[in-house]
Amino acid sequence: MRAIAIEKPGGPEVLQLVDKPLPEPVRGEVRVRVRATAVNRADVLQRMGNYPAPADSPPDVPGLEYAGEVDALGPGCERLQIGDRVFGLVGGGGYSEAIVTQERAIAKMPEGMTFEDAAAVPEAFITAHDAMMQGEFSGGEPLLVNGAGSGVGTAAIQLGRALGGFVIGTARTQAKLDRAKALGLDVGIIPDSGKFSAMVLSAAPGGARTILELIGGSYVDEDLRCVAQLGRIMLVGVLAGVKTELDLGRLLRGRAHLIGTMLRARPLEQKIAAMRSFEAQVVPWLARGIVKPVIDVVMPLADAGKAHLRMQSNEGFGKIVLRV
């Protein structure tokens, strides 16, 4: 099978199209003929040598999500059949023509959805949904999404709207905020030299009940200035850096929760639980068009290096999809 492999740590040019052995499923696993995958920040970090794949994933083939058709079943599989159109998350290996994965960690695609659209769903929507559930977000409350134009950001905005929340988002450009408003964003903010808390409090005087922090760095201290009493800051990404100074007094006085979360490093059963929750609540919304994947661009698998350059430019809106 064809796959994109990391030749050695480095720039996008180290991503090479190679031949790999076709994987075979063992007990409880299925093989999926991948039709599309998508690019994530974790793929870029892995390519640079800064984010090794989990032990049970290919060390040199990036890719955390996929959409395709089941083409082989391991012993003991009962939920799926050959030919089922499916999508889901993996620890790595998505940039390839086939992957094997746990049958319980897979969801069936909604009827009529294309493989390209389906590939843009898992990482963005499962990450956003899981973080919002940990953040105890419920309808009618203010939700702040920092990084509104990212894949996870566009998913979180739509989920916030579907749950009846008041959604505030930040982005670097007005163009991104305008597109986010079409997805359900109520208030868009362009941070002024990294500052946004005053504008959040103007829109939601009591503060944001839940904050999805996709940027990190100094944004976390701003979060502490505009999170509601007993609110939750869910740290999902650290694009702006892993270190910052925090006013811990604000954390204490607000009795706020600052929680880090990531899916890739979790034990299998926890990943399956996140998938089941997503499948129960979000997949029906996808099927009915209440929420939808947002695609920035679709490229062929062989152009993975160009796709990484596009992601690193931070100019995109939504997901970068690779057609396999």
C-alpha positions in Angstrom: 0.0 0.0 0.0 1.0 3.6 -0.4 1.7 5.8 2.6 3.4 9.1 3.5 6.4 8.4 5.7 8.6 10.8 7.7 12.1 10.1 6.3 13.8 12.0 9.1 12.8 14.9 11.4 12.6 18.1 9.5 10.6 20.3 7.2 7.7 19.3 4.9 10.2 18.0 2.4 10.9 14.9 4.6 7.4 13.6 3.9 7.9 10.9 1.3 5.4 8.7 -0.6 6.5 5.1 0.0 5.3 1.5 -0.2 4.4 -0.2 3.1 3.1 -3.8 3.8 -0.6 -4.1 4.0 -1.6 -4.4 7.7 -3.7 -7.4 8.8 -6.3 -7.1 11.6 -6.0 -9.3 14.7 -8.7 -10.1 17.3 -11.1 -7.2 17.8 -9.6 -5.2 15.0 -10.8 -4.2 11.5 -8.9 -3.0 8.5 -10.2 0.2 6.8 -9.4 1.1 3.2 -8.7 4.8 3.8 -10.3 7.1 1.2 -9.4 10.4 3.0 -7.5 11.7 6.0 -6.8 15.2 7.4 -3.9 17.2 8.7 -3.5 18.2 12.4 -1.0 20.1 14.4 0.2 16.9 16.0 1.3 15.7 12.5 3.4 18.7 12.0 5.0 18.3 15.5 5.6 14.6 14.8 7.3 15.4 11.5 9.6 17.9 13.2 10.6 15.2 15.8 8.8 16.9 18.7 5.8 14.6 19.2 6.5 10.8 18.9 3.7 8.5 18.0 2.3 6.3 20.7 3.9 2.8 21.1 1.0 1.1 19.3 1.1 3.3 16.2 3.4 3.5 13.2 6.4 5.6 14.3 7.0 7.2 10.8 3.5 7.5 9.3 1.5 10.5 10.6 -2.3 10.9 10.5 -4.8 10.9 13.4 -8.1 10.5 11.5 -9.5 8.7 8.6 -12.6 8.0 6.6 -13.0 4.9 4.4 -14.5 1.4 4.0 -14.1 -1.7 6.1 -12.3 -4.3 3.9 -11.2 -6.9 6.4 -12.4 -8.2 9.8 -10.3 -9.8 12.6 -11.6 -12.6 14.7 -14.4 -11.6 17.2 -15.7 -8.5 15.4 -19.4 -8.1 15.6 -20.4 -4.4 15.2 -19.2 -3.9 11.6 -19.3 -5.6 8.3 -17.1 -5.5 5.2 -18.1 -2.6 3.1 -19.3 -0.4 6.0 -18.4 3.3 5.5 -16.7 4.4 8.7 -14.6 7.2 10.3 -12.6 7.6 13.4 -9.4 8.4 15.3 -6.1 6.5 15.4 -2.8 7.2 17.2 -1.0 7.5 13.9 -0.9 6.0 10.4 -3.7 7.8 8.8 -1.6 9.0 5.9 -1.9 5.6 4.2 -4.2 3.6 2.0 -5.1 1.2 4.8 -5.1 1.2 8.6 -6.1 -1.4 11.3 -7.9 -0.2 14.4 -10.1 -1.4 17.2 -13.6 -2.1 16.0 -15.1 -0.4 19.1 -13.2 2.8 18.3 -15.0 3.3 15.0 -18.2 5.1 14.1 -20.3 4.6 10.9 -20.5 7.6 8.6 -23.8 9.4 8.3 -25.7 8.4 5.1 -24.8 10.5 2.1 -21.6 12.1 3.6 -18.6 12.1 1.4 -15.3 10.6 2.5 -13.6 14.1 2.3 -16.2 15.6 4.6 -16.1 12.6 7.0 -12.3 12.8 7.2 -12.6 16.4 8.4 -14.8 15.4 11.4 -13.1 13.1 13.9 -10.3 15.0 15.4 -12.1 18.4 15.4 -15.5 17.3 16.6 -14.4 14.6 19.1 -11.8 16.8 20.6 -14.2 19.8 20.9 -17.1 17.7 22.2 -14.9 15.8 24.7 -13.4 19.1 26.0 -16.8 20.8 26.3 -18.2 17.8 28.2 -15.2 17.9 30.6 -15.8 21.6 30.8 -19.4 20.9 32.0 -20.7 23.2 29.3 -24.5 23.4 29.1 -27.0 25.4 27.1 -27.7 29.0 27.8 -24.1 29.7 29.1 -21.3 31.7 27.5 -18.7 29.7 25.8 -15.3 31.2 24.7 -13.4 29.6 21.9 -9.9 30.9 21.4 -8.8 29.9 17.9 -12.2 30.1 16.2 -10.9 29.5 12.7 -9.2 26.2 13.5 -10.7 22.8 12.9 -11.5 22.3 16.6 -12.6 25.9 16.8 -15.1 25.6 14.0 -16.4 22.4 15.5 -16.7 24.0 19.0 -18.7 27.0 17.7 -21.2 24.7 16.0 -21.5 22.4 19.1 -22.0 25.5 21.3 -24.7 26.7 19.0 -26.4 23.3 18.9 -26.4 23.1 22.7 -28.0 26.6 23.0 -24.9 28.5 24.2 -23.8 32.1 23.7 -20.6 31.6 21.7 -17.8 34.1 21.8 -14.7 33.5 19.7 -11.3 35.0 19.0 -9.3 34.9 15.7 -6.5 36.8 14.1 -8.5 38.3 11.3 -11.9 39.7 10.6 -12.3 37.4 7.6 -12.0 34.4 9.9 -14.5 35.8 12.3 -17.0 36.6 9.5 -16.9 33.0 8.4 -17.2 31.8 12.0 -20.3 33.9 12.4 -22.0 31.9 9.6 -21.4 28.8 11.8 -23.1 30.3 14.8 -20.6 32.6 16.5 -22.4 35.3 18.4 -19.5 37.6 19.2 -16.2 37.7 17.3 -13.0 39.3 18.8 -9.7 40.1 17.3 -7.2 40.2 20.3 -5.4 43.5 20.7 -1.7 42.5 21.4 -3.0 39.3 22.8 -5.5 40.9 25.1 -9.2 40.0 24.8 -10.6 39.6 28.4 -12.2 43.1 28.6 -14.0 42.5 25.3 -15.2 39.1 26.5 -16.5 40.6 29.8 -18.3 43.4 27.8 -20.1 40.7 25.8 -20.7 38.4 28.8 -20.5 40.4 32.0 -20.4 37.3 34.2 -17.6 35.8 32.3 -17.4 32.7 30.2 -18.6 29.5 31.9 -16.4 27.3 29.7 -13.3 28.3 27.7 -11.8 26.2 25.0 -8.2 27.3 24.9 -6.6 26.3 21.6 -3.8 28.8 21.5 -2.1 28.5 24.9 0.8 30.8 26.0 -0.3 34.2 27.4 -3.9 33.6 26.4 -4.3 31.4 29.5 -3.7 34.4 31.8 -6.3 36.4 29.8 -8.7 33.4 30.3 -8.3 33.7 34.0 -9.4 37.4 33.7 -12.7 36.5 32.0 -13.7 33.1 33.2 -16.9 32.9 35.3 -16.9 32.0 38.9 -16.4 28.2 39.2 -15.8 28.2 35.4 -13.6 25.8 33.5 -10.7 26.6 31.2 -10.0 23.6 29.0 -6.4 23.8 27.6 -6.5 21.9 24.3 -3.7 23.5 22.3 -0.4 25.4 22.9 0.2 27.1 19.5 1.4 30.3 21.2 3.8 28.4 23.5 3.9 26.1 26.5 5.1 28.6 29.1 3.5 31.8 30.5 3.0 33.7 33.7 -0.3 33.3 35.5 -2.0 35.3 38.2 -2.8 32.4 40.5 -4.7 34.8 42.8 -7.3 35.0 40.1 -7.5 31.2 39.9 -8.1 31.1 43.6 -10.5 33.9 43.9 -12.6 32.6 41.0 -12.4 29.0 42.2 -11.8 28.3 38.5 -10.6 25.0 37.0 -7.7 24.9 34.6 -7.7 21.5 32.9 -5.3 20.1 30.3 -6.7 17.6 27.9 -5.6 15.5 24.9 -6.9 12.4 23.2 -3.9 10.9 21.6 -2.1 9.8 24.8 -5.2 8.4 26.5 -5.7 4.7 27.2 -7.7 2.8 24.6 -10.8 2.5 26.8 -10.9 6.2 27.4 -10.6 6.9 23.6 -13.5 4.4 23.0 -15.6 6.2 25.6 -15.0 9.6 23.9 -16.0 8.0 20.6 -19.2 6.5 22.0 -20.2 9.9 23.5 -19.5 11.6 20.1 -21.4 8.9 18.2 -24.5 9.2 20.5 -24.8 13.0 20.4 -22.9 14.5 17.5 -23.2 11.9 14.7 -27.0 12.4 14.6 -26.5 16.2 14.4 -24.1 15.6 11.4 -26.7 13.4 9.8 -29.3 16.1 10.1 -27.0 19.0 9.1 -27.2 20.7 12.4 -23.4 20.7 12.5 -21.1 20.1 9.6 -17.4 19.7 8.8 -15.6 22.8 7.6 -12.9 22.2 5.0 -10.2 24.6 4.1 -8.8 22.7 1.1 -8.6 19.2 -0.3 -5.3 17.9 -1.6 -4.0 14.5 -2.9 -2.1 12.4 -0.4 1.1 12.9 -2.4 0.9 16.7 -1.6 1.1 16.1 2.2 4.2 18.4 2.3 2.2 21.2 0.7 -0.6 20.5 3.2 1.8 20.9 6.1 3.0 24.2 4.7 -0.6 25.4 4.5 -1.2 24.5 8.1 2.0 26.2 9.3 0.9 29.4 7.5 -2.1 29.7 9.8 -4.0 31.2 6.9 -6.5 28.4 6.6 -10.1 28.2 7.9 -11.2 24.7 8.9 -9.6 21.4 8.1 -7.0 20.5 5.5 -8.0 17.1 3.9 -5.9 14.7 2.0 -7.6 12.5 -0.6 -6.1 9.0 -0.6 
